[in-house]
Each structure stands twice: as structure tokens, then as C-alpha cells.
Amino acid sequence: MPKISEKGINMPESPIRKLVPYAEEAHKQGKTVYYLNIGQPDIKTPAVALDAVKVHSLDILAYSRSEGSEEYRKKIAKYYLNNNIEVTHNDIIVTTGGSEALLFAFGSIMDEDDEIIIPEPFYANYNGFSTASSVKVVPVISKIEDNFALPPIEEFEKLITPKTKAILICNPGNPTGYLYSKEEISKLAAIVKKHDLFLIADEVYREFVYDGIEHYSILQEPGLEEHAIVIDSVSKRYSMCGARIGYLVSKNKDVIKTALKFAQARLSPPTLAQIASEAALQTPQSYFDDVKEEYVKRRNTLIEGLENIPGVKVAKPNGAFYCIAELPVKNSDDFARWLLESFDYENSTIMVAPAAGFYSTPGVGRNQIRIAYVLNENSLKTAVKILEEALKVYKD
């Protein structure tokens, strides 16, 4: 019998999606499941984006340019300029989601067995992307006790080897919601310039920063032009996860030239989704103001509820719409499965993402979960109550 590849065997399961069969079975049993496991917002997609697809006048659904349509990229550049980020359309490659942008970045700057340093916990699919690209993730641990702040610079320097090619951050962070300050970005910039590395920033949650704090992009950091690569996406910004449109942005011409070759190999990003995403750029600021206000309410409701559960520790996020909670359990994978298989409170249960999958260091995060506050406040209150009641009866 033909054998599966070692790469395929080593490809990690998603901690976000691996429990879906158990959730589906809970539904069949008549339970209501509150989904806290995945960052699928319940916020409505801007009507202008959906309408653009409905009224398009295309006769042929043709390929676009491999780097995305020029008109769309010029409008993206204008969006960045409005956010005090100076790039041109030639610095942008439109991709099939932010995921493809990251794969293009990995392929453009790293060879097999090269290393990338990532503060953990980090977006679980970074593990998958690194496996698919045959590169090694070197984690530097940030701790819940420090609210997942950037680890000391010395910790990064200890990990740099001749194989190190880049540092990757998510800002604001998934799964922690941590927002890196301008000072922290400057410290990272100093490291990558000193050691001649790339700094990749996943900035897909740029719009969602709270408490009067402003987001600072690595593309705004002086002197980082040849080192900075930004990964971006329309998925969360406009609640358009299914559009699968993202972009890679860099002022480094060699990076763009190389990434374009990967883009050409898959021909083009999806045409209809580009039409919708281009139209979404017309979304008024009031939309984002309202969405941010809603997420702040949800965050506050969730964090307050979690802090009142005995034995639960939680870091308060300043951005995105996730938090990490530490539970009084030994194994959150077992607990998350038990919630769906064996527990209900008033015929309802919750689905969470075990946090161990957001670490690459074995054994770390086993008693933590990631919660996405993408449900309305009443649903979040109910979900917190379910978690509280579950912890009262759960036995490791």
C-alpha cells in the first residue's frame, strides 16, 4: 500500500476545528452549543461588499493578475496611507487569504530546515504553515503572568542561529489579544537589523485595538524597509472570512519579486472575492467605530465573568477578539471534549479551543483554553455560566 509522506503525518491538527465532530454530535442530541472556539465574527459583512458581487457586470469570470488587480491594489495602498503607512500598489500582492500570504512569505525567505522565531502562544496554523514549508519554529515563551508581553530581547538573541531567517509576530495577537507597543516594535526592529533578519507581522486585527491605544505597524518603523513583511486580510476587518482575500505587503523589492513567482504558480486570487473586497474599502469609519464598541463590551463582559470563576486566571486583551484563560484542570483537550460529549447545563454547552495547540513547546498550555468573544453579550454571559458550572463537576 502506498505510504503517506512524513510531512503529512507531521502536519498538526487544528485545535480550533478538531472538536467539530463532537459539537455536531452534541447538536444531534438536541444540545445548544455556544461556539467560542473560532474567530468567526457574528458582525454583519458591510452591505457595500455583498452588493458589489450581486450587481457585477462580468460576462466571463476570468483570472485576474497574479498579484491582484491593479485597481484593487491601488485602493489598498490608499487604505494604508489613510492609516499613516506609506506603501504603493507595487508593494502589495493580493493572496487567497492571509494564510497564503504567509506561505508566500515563508517560501520567499526560507529554505528547508531554516528557522523562524515566534513568541508563543501563537496562531495555531503557524505550526501548520511551517510544517508545509519544511521550516522549524523556534518558540520564545510569553507568559500569562505578564499578560503575554514581549519576552525580554535577551531571550530572542539566545535563540538566533545561522539558520534563523525571521521573527514572526501577530499584532494584535491571536490567541492572546496582546497589542505590541511602539517601543516593543522598535526593540524587535533593532534585533532584526543587527542580525540581518526579516520581521514578519501578521496585522489582520489592526482595526480592533481598544482602550484608546493606537496600533503601530512594522511598516511605520524607520529603517525597517528591507526587513519588514506584513500579512493582512479582509477576513476579520470586514467580517468576510469566506472571501479568502489577504495580502502580503513589503517595501523589499526582492521579496515582492519572489513572492510574485509563487503567486503566478497558483495563477490568481479569486476574482469575485476581489470585487467584494475592493468594494469593502468604501466601508465608513462609523462601521469600525460601532464594531470596536461592541467588541469592548464583549471583552469586558467575558473577562469580568471569567475573573469571577474560582481557579480561573485570564489575561486582559487590548486587541483582536480572543483571550487565553488558564483553568483548574490538568488537560484542557480532555476537558473541551468532555464539555461536548458528557456535559450540559440547562441543555446547553460550549465549544472552546484547547490552548496547547497554540504552543510549539511540548507540554505548555495544557491547562489553558482560547476563547473567541465573537458572540453577543447575552450569549457570552450564558457561556461563562456554563463554564463555571462545568468546572464545579469536572474530574480530571
N, C-alpha and C positions, 0 to 999 in steps of 0.2 A: 504494500500500500504506500503511495507517495506520502512524504512527510511534510509537515508544516515547518516553516522557517523558524529559526531561533528568534529572529526579530519579532515574528508574530506571536510566539509563545511568551516573549518578554513584554509584549505590549500590555500596559496596565489596563485593568477595568476602570471605568469611570465611577468614582464614589458618588457622583451625582445621579447616575442613571441605573446603577447595578441593582437597586432595590425595586425597580419599576414592576417586575412580575409580582412581587409581594403586595405592592399597592393595588395592582389590578385585581388580585385575588381578594383583598380586603373589600374592594368595591363590589365584587360579585357576592360577598357575604352581606351586603347591604350597609356597610360602614361608610360614613363620610370621612374622607381623607383630606387633611389640610396640608397642602404641598409647600413645605419650607425648604426643600432640597435644591431647587434650581432657580436661577436668576431669570425667570420668565415673568416680566412685569405684567400686572393686570391693567396698567395705564393704556389708554387707547392710543393707537397709532394716529399721527396727525392726518386729518381728512385730506389735506392737500396731496399727500403722498399716495393714498389709496385712489383718489380721484384721477391722478395723473395716469395710472395704469388703466383705469376704466375708460378714459376718453382718448387714449393714444390713437394716432392715425397711421400706424405702421401697416404696410401691406405684406411685408416679409419680416419675420422675426430673425434677423441676421446677426452674425457675430458683430461685436464692437471691436475697437482696437484692443490689443492685448493688455495695454496699460490702462484701459478705461477710456471712455470718450473724452476728447479734449475739452468740450464744453463743460462736462461734469467736473473734470479736474480743475478747470479754471475757477469754478464756483466753490470747490472745496478749498482752494488756495485763498479765496476771498473770505471764506468762513474762518480760516486760521488767522488771516490778517485782522479780522474783527476781534480775535482773541489775543492780539498782540504777539502773534507768531508769524514771522516773515518767511514765507516759502512761495515758490512759484509752482505752476501746474507741472513743470518738468521734474519737480522733486517728489512727485506723487505717483504711485502705482495703485490702481484700484484692484482689489482682490475679491475672491469669493469668501467673504467673511474675514474677520481679524485672524482667524486660525490659519488661513492660507498665507496671510501677510507674514505671520511668524514663521511658518515653514519656509517661505521665500527668504526671510532674513537668515534663518539658520543655514539654509543651503548656500547662501551668498557669502557667508563669512566664516564658515566652519567646515572642516573635513572630518572624516571618520575618526572617532576617538578623541577629538578636541573637547575642551571643557568650557562650560558656562557656569558662572557663579550666580545663584539665585537665593535671595533671602527667603527662608521658609517660615511659616506655611505659605504656599503659593498656589495659584490656579492649577487645579489637578491636571489639566490637559497639557501643561508644560512638560510633565513626565512623558506623556504620550508623544508629543512633538519631538522630544529629544530622542526617544527610542526610535521613532520613524526616521530620524535624521542621523542615527548612529553616533550621537554625541553624548557626552557624560555631564549630567547635572551635578554640580558641587554645591551643596547647600551651606548656607550660613544662617544659623538659627536666630530668629527673633522670638521674644518670649511674651506670653500673655501678661506676665507681671509688669512688663514695661510697655504695655498697650501695643506691642508689636512694632515698636520704634526701630529705626535703622540700627543694626548692630554696630558696635564700635569699628571704626575704619581699620584698626589693627587686625580685627578678625577677618576682614576681606584680604588684607595683604598676606596673612598667613597662608591663604588658600591659593594664591596665584602661582602658577607653574608655567613652564614653556608651552604647555598645551592650552592654557587659558586664552580664550579669544574674546570673551564678552562678559558683562554683567547684565542681568535682566531683572527689571523691577516692574511691578504693576502699581500704577499710581493714578487715582486712589486704588487701594488694594482689594483684590478678591483672593482669599476669603475673609480678610480681616477688617476691611474698611479703613485701614490706616492711610493717612494722607501725608506724603513726604513733604517736608518744608523746603523752602528755597535753600536754606543752609545745608540740609541733608543732600539735596541735589548737587550743590556746589562741592561737597565732600566727595561724592561719587565721581563727579567730573574730574576732580584732581587726581583720583586714583587711575581712571582710565587714560588720562593724558600721560601720567607718569609711566604707566606700563604699556602704553600704546594698545589699548583695548577698545572695543566698541561698548557703548552703553545703549541697551535696548529698553525702551519704556513702553509698556502696554498702558495706553492712556484712554481706554474706551469709556471710562467713567468720569471723564474730565468735567462734565456738566454737573455732576452730583457731588458737590462739596458743601459742607454745612458750617454753621456757627460763625458765619462772617469771614471764613478763611478763603483765600484765593488759591486756585490751582496754579502751580508753576511747572511749566513744561521743560523737558530737557532741551527742546529746540529754542528756548529763550535764554539758555545758559551761554554766555560769551565764550568763544574759543572752542566750542564743542562741535563745530560744524562737520568735521571729518569723522567724528566718533559717534554721533547721535543717530539712532534709528527709532522712529516712533511707529507703534502699531495702533491702529484706530479702527473704528467700526460704527455703523449706524444702528446696530442691534439694540443697545440699551438706551442710547441718546434719544432715539425716536420711537422706542418700543417696536422695533422692526426686526426682531430676532430671525424671523423666517425669510427675510430678504436675502440674507447671506451676502452682504456687501461690507467690505472693510477696505483699509488702505495701509500701505507701507509708505512712510514719509522720511526722507533723508536728504540732506544737502550734499552728501558724499556722492559724487557723480559715478564713481566706480560701483558703489553699492546699487544705485538705481540701474545702471547699465547691466549689471549681473543679474539682479532680480528680474529685470525685463525678460531675460532669457528663460527663466523659469515660468514667467507669465506666458510667454509665447508657446511654451510646451503644452500648456493647457488651453491654448487658443484665446479665450476671452472670458471676462467675468459676465454674469448673466445680464442680458440686455434689459428685460422688463424691470428687473430689480434696480438697475442703474437709473431708469426713468423715474421710478418711485423715490429713490434716494436723492436724486437731483432735485426733485420737487420738494422733498422734506427740508431742504436747506432754506426754504421760504418760511418755515415754521417761526412764528413770532416769539420774542423773548418771553412773553407772558405765559406761553406753554411751559417753558422750563421753570419759570418762577413758581407756577402752580404745582408742577411736579415735585420740585425741591421742597416746597412747603409740605406737601403730602408725605414725602419720604422722611422729613424731620419728625413729623407727628408719629409716623410708624416706628421710626427708630426709637424715639423716646418711650413710646408705649411698650415696645418689646424689651428694651434694656431695663426699664423700671420693673417690668414683670419678672424678668429673669433674675434680677438682683434680689427679689423678694422670695426666691425659692431657696430653701436651706441647702447648702452644699454646692450651689452653682456659682461659678466665677465667670465673669464676662468682661470683655474689653469693649469700651465705647468707641464705635467707629465715627470718623469725621468725614467719610465719603463713601461712595458706592451705595449698595444696599444689602450688605452682608455683615454678619458678626460671627466670631468664634466664641462658643461657650464651653467651659470646662464643667463636666458633670461628675457627681459622686458615683461613678461606675468604673469598672475595670476595662471594659471593652465596648466602645460606642458602636462598633459594627454589629455586635450581638444585640445590643440594646435597640438599635434602629430597626433591625429585623424583627425583634420581639414586639416592638410597637405595632408593626403591621400584621404580624402573624397571630399574636396572642393577647393583645390588649385593646380595650376601647373604654372610653369614658363617655357615657350617655350616647353610645353607638357611634362615637367619633374617635379618630386617632390622627396622628401626624406622621409626615414623612420628612426626615432630616438627612443631611449628608454627613456620614462619619468623617471626621477630620483627618484621620491617619492618611487618607489618600491625598491630602494636600501637603504632605511632607514627603521627602525622599529619604530621610534618615529613618532607618528601621526602628520601630517601637515608639516613636514620638507621636504625640497627638492621639493616642489610643483611647483616652477618656474625654476627647473633645468632639464637638459637632459644629458644622457650619449651618447657620440659619440665614435664609434669604427673606428679608422683610418686604416681600412683593405682594402681600395680601393686605386687605383693608384693616383698619384698626380693630374692628369688632372681631374679625377672624383671627387676628394676632392675639387678642386677649383670650379667645377660646383656645387657641393653640398652646399658649403659655399655661393655661389651666390644665389642659390635657397632659402636658409635660410634667407639671407639678404632681398631679395625681399618679402618673405612671411611675415617677421616681419613688413614691411612697411604698409601692408594692413590688417594684422590680428587685429580683435577687440575682446577683452575679453567678 
